[in-house]
Amino acid sequence: MEHIKRYELWRDNPALDADTRAELLSIANNDNEIIERFHQDLAFGTGGLRGILGAGTNRMNIYTVRRASQGLADYILENTTDGKARGVVVSHDSRRYSRKFALETALIMVQNGIKAYVFEDLRPTPQLSFAIRHLGCIAGVMVTASHNPPEYNGYKAYWSNGGQFVAPQDEDVIAYVNKIDDIAGLKVADEAEAIKSGMLTILDASIDKEYMRLVLAQSLNPACIQKMADDFNIVYTPLNGAGLVPVCRALRDAGFKHIHVVPEQQNPDPNFTTLKYPNPEDPDAFALGVALAKTKNADIIVATDPDADRMGAMVKNKAGEYELLSGNVAGVLLAEYILSQRQAAGCLPPNPAVISTIVSTKLTQQIATAYGAAYYEVLTGFKYIAEKIREWEQSGEHNYVFGFEESFGYLAGNTCRDKDAISAVMLICEIATHYKSRGMTLYDAMDEIYAKYGYYKENIKSITLKGMDGLAKIQETMAKLRKNPPKDVGGVALTDFRDYKGGKVAGFPSSDVLYYVLADGAWFCVRPSGTEPKIKFYMGIKGSNEADAQMRIDALSDAVFDMVGEL
């Protein structure tokens, strides 16, 4: 069987290190474990290479990192004329082996004659994206598994525009990676020699200054921050990741005075000891933050995930309890604030544009239209927003203002070409001061927005299905839904069915996504996660008032899961 052959090739490779060989020998009689580790190679999804740490082709380890890096190096060498001199910049977060994997990546580049840069210590994903363009590099790599559990790590590959690879270029890079068989025999340069020769540069804090300047440039009402600063309390948790230094610096430099960091989650911790799941989408991740917020009477609680590209925020609801803003709600608040403030200040650029994803709230389009901005939707994955920005930079058709996806990823302005939780934290806190100066909370602000544009509600549900059996179940479910689209859902007729696989939807690349529109304007979407063993369901409606909207989203959710059946 193929997985046994792969296992034996690894186990018997003379170049394999002793610890990895011992780990493989320990599973010699465990066929299920061998299957899980060797049934496939880790593949690039919406978030790049990501997997459980351990020995095997389907695991994150120095060999799969070297293989990915060698494939990227080969692609650069054979498809660019200046890639060797421009170089590759590498960063990492706080996860297990992140520093090791980052250095391995850089030293593979140097071994291939490609100049490399590595940050002196952990830095967030948005700063890696920024550094690619700032240094003029041909590519970049971020070692992170984002918000996954602690047993994971990952590898995000970026191109010269600062965004992650998109089709067909991502497929070309994967083809180069797949050509590499003897991964244990890949050579890496000596670190000391690489530094001495000038081929490897360790980036110090001086590169942080320009990035922070761009972050602070997104502030739209510093006078309001200054006015409210004495009476505005922020609780922040970096969830033991890379956000602590840049987020606190951004908040302080923006003028906020009372920033209270959750002490148990302040420092880097690859085990995420106080967390089940280091994800700001999960209300449980805020438990310690809420406890601190109650003692400080905080106006807002903000959190960033381990690589600080996702931002979550909690504010007091009408009952006075801290409640997590959904990614859609935070995105809408940001869109309305950025567009309204820029318009009022006369600094909205010509031909402004806002971007979101097909699975995010439709309310964003209403807001963009109200301020004379074009609105575009892309597939899930922030790399598609970055690609649209790149297109506009070349064509001059639009000027990008703001973009977001419902999974807590936001980018205002020109800081980078990926989700930027650093600027998002600063802006959501600024928005909270703006509304507090009017005697309102962010929940009051959403009531105002709904009254202005309409009552939109969304729901998202993920079902985790791990391992080969889980993957098979996900594929089976997608195939079943693809083959037999319903005529109606919950008694409401289906008016549009879009299958994005195989490039069937004009203007979109191929993606394993199914999208449904109903006669009453409701919509829902089904897709496998690109980074986790999950199948995800998204849905949205517009109601006549808050109660009607809640009733309709509940009914749609029930109808969708009745249609899908038990997973």
N, C-alpha and C positions, 0 to 999 in steps of 0.2 A: 504494500500500500504506500501511496505517495508520502503520507505524513511520517511513516516509519523510515522511509528512505531519507527524508530530510533530517530526521532526528539522528540517524546513524552518520550522515555526512558531517553534521556538527560535532557529534560526540567523538568521532574518530579523527577529526582534523588536527594535525600535529601543531598547528599554530594557535590552537585554543588555549586560553589561560587556565590554570589549574582550578581556580574557584568555579568557573563556568562549567568545566568538565565534571567536577564533583557534583554540581547541582543537577546536571543532566543524568549522571549515573544514579542519582537518588530517585529518579522517576522512571528508571528502566523498566519496571514491571507495572507501571501505571498507564495503561493505554489511553484512558480518558485525558489524563494530563498531557500526554504526548500529542494527542489530537488537538487539544486546545492551544498548545504552544506552536505546533508545526503545520496545521492544516492550511495556513495561508500566510502571506507576507502582510505586515502592516501597510495600509494603503492611505493615500492622501484623501481626506474628506473635506468638509467645509472648514475644519480647523487644522488640517495638515495631518502629520503622523502622530498617532497617539495610542498608547496601550499600557497594559500592566507591566510593571518592572519584573524582569526575570530573563532566564535563558530561553532562546527560541526565536524563530522567524516572526512569530506573532506576538513578540514581547519587546519592550524597550530595554536595550542594553547597549554596551559600547559597540557591538558589532552591527546592530541594526542602525545605530547612529552613524557609524563609519560608512556603512553601505549607502545610506541616504545622502551623506555628505559627499561621498565619491561620485555618486550619480549626479548630484548638483554641480560638482566640480567639472565632470566630463561635459555636462551640458554647457557650462560657461565657456570651457576651452574650445568646444567645437562650434559654438553658435555666436560668439562675440569676438571682436578684434581687440577690444580694450579691457576685457573683463579681468585679466590677470593684474593689470596695473590699478584698476579701480577698486578691486578687492571686495571682500565679504565681511560684514559686521555681524557679531554674534552677541546675544545677551541671554540671560536666564533668570528664572525666579527662584523661589526658596525650596523647591522640591528635592527629594532624594536624588542624588547624582546629577543635579542640574549643572553645577559648576564643572564637574567632570565631563559631562556630555558637551557642554559649550566649548571647553578646551579641545576635546577630541575633534569637534567640528572644525574649529579654527586650524588645528594642526594638520588635518586632512587637506584643507585648502592650501596651506603653506607647502606641504609635500608635493602638491601639484603646481607649484609656482604661482599661486594666487595669493595676493596680499590679504592679510586678515587683521581684523580689529576685534578685541574682546573688552567689554566693560570690566572695570576693576572689581566690581561686586554686582549683586543683583540689581537689575533695572526692569521697569515695567515694559510690557509689550508696546504701548504707544511710543515710548522713547526709542525702542529699537526701530520702529517704523520711521520715526523722525530722523534717526541717525543715518539711515540708508541714504536719504536725499541730502541731508546736511553734509555728509562726507563724500557724496557722489559715488557711492558704492554700486556695483552691478547687482548685488543681492544681499540678503540678510537672513539670519536664522534666529528664532526665539525658542529657547528650550523651556517648555512649560506644558503642563496638562490643564492649564486654565483652572476651571472650577471642579475638575474631577476629584474623586476620593484620593487619599494619600498613596495608595498602591500604584497610581498611574504616574507616568511622565509623558512628554511629547515633544514635538519638533515642528515648529511652524516655519515654512520657507516663504521668503518674500523676494520680489523682483525689484528692479531699480526705481520703480515709481513709488516704492514704500508699501505697496499692497501685496497680499498673498497671490500666488499664482492662480490664474483662471484658465479655463479651457480655450484653445487646445494646448497652451503652453504647459499646463500642469501635467497633461497626459504625456507630453514629450519628455519632461523631466522624469516621470515615473518610468518611461521606457528605458531611459539611461540607467536608472537604478536597477531595473529588472535584468539588465544585461550582466550584472555583477553576481557571480556565483560563489567564489572563494572569499567570503567576507572576513573570515578569520585571518586571511593573509594580507589584508589591506595595511599599508604602511602609513604611519603618521610621523610628522616631523618632530624633532626634539624641541621642547618648549624653550629652553634657555638659548639654544642656537637660533631659533626663530626670532626671538626678541633681539638678540645681539646683531643679527643680520638686518634688522629692520623690516622683516617680512611679517612679523606679528607685533602689533601695537596694542598696549593695554591702555584703554581709555579712562582718564581720570574724571574728576568732577567738573572740569572746565566745560565739558560738552553739555552739562546739565543746564547751563545758563541760557543758551539760546532756546532750548526747548521750553524752559519755564517762561521766557519772554513771550513765546507764542501762546502758551496757556493763558497767561495774564491778559493778553490782548483780546481774549474772548469775553472778558468782563465788560458788561454794557452799562452798568450803573454803579460805579464805585462810590458815588456820593451817597447812595442809599445804604450801602454797606457801612460807610463811615458814620452815617446818622444813626444806624441801628446797632452798631457793633457792641456798645456797652451793655445792651440788654438782649443779646442774641447768643444762645448757647448751642454748640455743636458737639455731638458725640460721634466719634469716628473709630471704626475698626478696620484695620488692613487684613483681617482674617489670617494673620501670621504670614503674610506674603510680602510683595515688593512695593506696596503702596505707601508705607509709612512716611518715608522721607519726602517724596515729591508731593504727596497730598497735603501734608502739614505745611510744607513750604508754600505751596500754592495758596492755601487758605490764609496763612499769615500775611503773605505779600499782597493778597487781595484786600486785606484790611480787617479780617475777622480776628477777634481778640480772645474769645473763650472757646478753645478747642480741647476737648477732653477725649483722650485716646483710651480705649479699653485695654487695661494693662496686661491681662492674660493673653490678649491677641495682638499685642504690639510688635513683638519681635518675630523674626523668621522662625518657623517651626515646621519642618517637613512632615511631621506626624499630625499636625493640626489637632493637637491634643484636646482642646476644648470644643471641638466641632465634630459633628457627624459627617459633615459635607461642607467644604469651604466655598459655598455658593451664595452670593447675595440675592439670588432668586428665592432662596429658602428662608422663610421667617424664622426657623429654628436657629439659623446662623446669627441672628440678632439677639439671642437670649441675654448674653452678658451685656450687650450694648443697651438693651432696654432697662436692665437693672441699674446701670450707671446713669442712664438718661433720667430715670425717676429721681435719683438723688440730686441731679443737677438741674432738674426742670428743663431739659433740653428742648429746643424748638424743632430739632431735626436730628435723626440718627442716620449716618451714611456709612456704607461698607463698600470695600473693593475686594474683588477676588484675588487669588494668589499672584497673578501676573498683572493685576490692576488695569485690565481692559474693560471689565464690567463693573457697573455701579448700581447699588441698591440704596433706597432711601425709605425711612419710616418717619411718619409724622402723626400727630394726634388727630384722631377722627372726631366725629361729633360727640362721642361718649367720653372723650378725653383720654382714650387708650391709644398707644402707639400701634399703628397699622402700616404694613408694607405697601408702598405704591407698586402697582404692577409696572412691567416694562412699558406697556402701552401708555399708561397714565403719565409716567415720568417723561416719556417721549413727547407726548402731547403738551405737557407743561413747558418743556424746553422749546418746542417748536413755536408755540404761541408767544412765549416771552421773547425769544430771539428775534422773530419777525416783527413783533409789535414795537420792541425797543429800537431795533434798527430803523424801522420806518419812521418812528417818532424823531429819531436823531438825524434822519436824512442820510444814513450810512448803509442803506440797503443797496447792494450793487445792482448795476443794470442786468437784466435778464436773470434774476435770482432763481435758484432751484432748490427744492427739497427732495430727498430720496428716502424711501422706506422699503420694506419688503412685502411680498405678496401675502405673508401671514400676519402682518401687523395691522393695527387698527386703521380703518378707512377714514377716521376723523381727521387724520393728518392732511389728507387731500383737501378737505373743506377749509382747514386753516391756511394752507398754502395758497389756495385760490383767493381767499379773503384779502391776502396781502399782495396779490399780483405775482406770486411766485409759481413757476412751473413745478409740477409734481411728477415724480417717476417712481415706479415700483421695480424691484429686482428680486431675484431668487434669494432664499435664505443663505446667509454667509456674508460677512462684511466685505469680503474681497470683491463682491459685485458692486458694492457702493464705491469702493476704491477705484474699480475699473471705470465706472461712470464718471468719476471725477477726472480721471486721466483722459478720457475721451473729450470732455469739455475743455480741458487745458489745451488740448491739441486743436480742437475745432473752434473754440471761442463761442460755442452755441449758448452756453449758460455759465453762470457763476455760482458755484456751490456755496450754500449757506449752512445747511444742517442736514444730517441724516441719522437714522436710527433703525434698529431692529428690536422687536419685542423682547428678545432675550437679554435685556439690560445692557445693550451696547449702543453708545451715542458718540457722535463726532460733530463738534461745532467748529466751523472755520477750517483753518489751515495748519493745525498742530501736527497732524500725521495722516496716515492713510489706513488706519484701523480704528477700532473702538478705542476711545480715550476716556478712561474713568477719572483721570486726574482733572481734566477740564470739566468733565460732567459733574464731579463733586463740587467744584468751585461754583459752577453755574446753578446747580439745584439749591445750594445754600444761598446764593445771591437772590434767586427767585423767591425763596422763603422770606428773606428780609424785605423784598419788595412788597409782598402781600402782607407781611406783618405790619409794615408801615401804614397799610390801609386797614388794619385791624382784622386781618383775615389769615387763615391757615391755608396750606396747600390743598386741603380737602374743600375748603370754601372756594378756592380758585377753580377747582375742577367743576364745582356746581355752576360757577359763572361761565365756564367754557361750554359745558353741556347746554346751558340755557341759550347760549349764543349760536351754537352750531348744530345741536341735536344730541340725543342721548344714545351714544354708542356704547356697546358692551362687548367684551371678548372673553373667551375661555380657552385655556390651553391645558391639555392633559398629556402626560408622557407615561408610557407603559414600558418598564424595564424587562428585557428578555435576554438574559446573559448566555454566553457560550455558543457553541455550534447549533444546539437545539433552538436557542433563542433566535439566532440569525436566520435559521430555516423558517421559523414561525413568522418572523417579520417579512421575509421574502414571500412566503405563502399568502400572507394577508394582503400584501401589496398586489400580488398577481391576481388574487380573487377580486379585489376592488377594481383593478384595472380592466379586467375582462368583463365584469358585470356591473356597470354603473347603474344605480337605481333610477327608476322613473320619478320617484318622489321620496322625500324624507320627512317623516312625521306628518304625512298627508299634504305636504307642500311640494308642488311640481318642481322638478329639476329643469332649469332653463339653460345651463351651460356646464359642460364637463371638459376640463383641460388636463390632458396627460402630457407633462413636460418631458417625459422620457423620449429619447431619440430625436430631440430637436423638433417636436411636433407643434410647439407653440412659437409663432413667429416672434423674432426679436429676443428669444431666450435660449441659452444653451441647454443641452440635454441634462435632465436631473430627474431623479426618482421621486417625483412629486405628483400628487393627484389633487385637483382643485375643483370644487363644486359651487355653483351659484344657484340659489333657489328663487322661485317666482316672487317671493316677498322681499327680496334683496339680501336675505341672509346668505352667508357663505361659510364653507368649511374646507379644510385642507388636511391631507394626510401625507406624511413623509417619514422615512427612517432618519434618525439622527446621524449626522456625519461624524460625530466624535464620541458617541456613547452607544451602548447596546440598547437602544430605545426606539420605539415607534411613537411618533408625536402627532397629536391631533390639535388643530387650531380651528377656531370658529368665531364668527362675529355677526352682530345684528345692529340695527338702529331702531330704537323705540320712540314712542310719542312722549314718554316721560320716564322718570327713573324706575318706577314700579313696573311699567310696561316693558322696559328694556330688560330688567332682571327676569321677568316672567318669560320673555321670549328667548333669552340666552339659555335659561334653564331647560326650556322645552327643546331647543335645538340640540343641546348637549345630550339630553336623554335620547332623542331620536337618532343622533349619529351613532351612539354606542349600541342602541338597539339594532341598527343596521349592520354594524361591524360584528356584533355578537361577542361571545366570550373569547378572550385571547389567552 
